[in-house]
């Protein structure tokens, strides 16, 4: 599953086509608010109905922390065997790079 940029204004919406085929999870990146100080941090998470998800951040550490938090919340009921994580770099239309951590079911 690959995350890609879909919409660009002062923000970019990134999303992926989940392998379950039922959902199109998305997350929002703000050009002038990379740490989500003015926006809700949940917008940095793209959960799917099947339990797979991705989380974004301006560093690997931030993205992984968000992914770990979402895995703890979703995993109890949607991923009893846990998750495998894949790290991806995404170049935003305005030139910055972010990190996406994609979580797949074990």
LINNORFEN-V655308 format. One record per backbone hydrogen bond with DSSP energy under -0.5 kcal/mol. CO is the residue of the C=O (numbers start at 1). NH is the residue of the N-H. E is the energy in kcal/mol with one decimal. If there is no record, write none. Layout:
{{CO:NH:E} {CO:NH:E}}
//
This chain:
{{4:15:-2.2} {7:13:-1.9} {10:31:-2.4} {11:9:-3.0} {12:14:-0.6} {12:29:-3.1} {13:6:-3.3} {13:7:-1.2} {14:27:-2.6} {15:4:-2.3} {16:18:-0.8} {18:21:-1.6} {23:18:-1.4} {25:16:-1.8} {27:14:-2.9} {29:12:-2.9} {29:31:-0.5} {30:33:-1.3} {33:36:-1.6} {40:43:-1.9} {41:44:-2.2} {42:45:-1.7} {43:28:-2.7} {44:56:-2.5} {46:54:-1.1} {48:51:-1.3} {52:48:-2.6} {53:103:-3.4} {54:46:-3.4} {55:101:-2.9} {57:99:-3.0} {59:63:-2.3} {60:64:-2.8} {61:65:-2.3} {62:66:-2.2} {63:67:-2.3} {64:68:-3.0} {65:69:-2.3} {66:70:-2.3} {67:71:-2.7} {68:72:-2.1} {69:73:-1.7} {70:74:-3.0} {71:75:-2.6} {72:76:-0.6} {74:77:-1.1} {74:78:-2.6} {75:79:-1.1} {79:82:-2.0} {82:106:-2.0} {84:104:-2.6} {86:102:-3.1} {88:100:-3.0} {90:92:-0.6} {90:98:-2.5} {92:95:-2.5} {96:92:-3.5} {98:90:-2.7} {99:57:-1.9} {100:88:-2.8} {100:102:-0.6} {101:55:-1.8} {101:103:-0.5} {102:86:-2.1} {102:104:-0.6} {103:53:-1.6} {104:84:-2.4}}
//
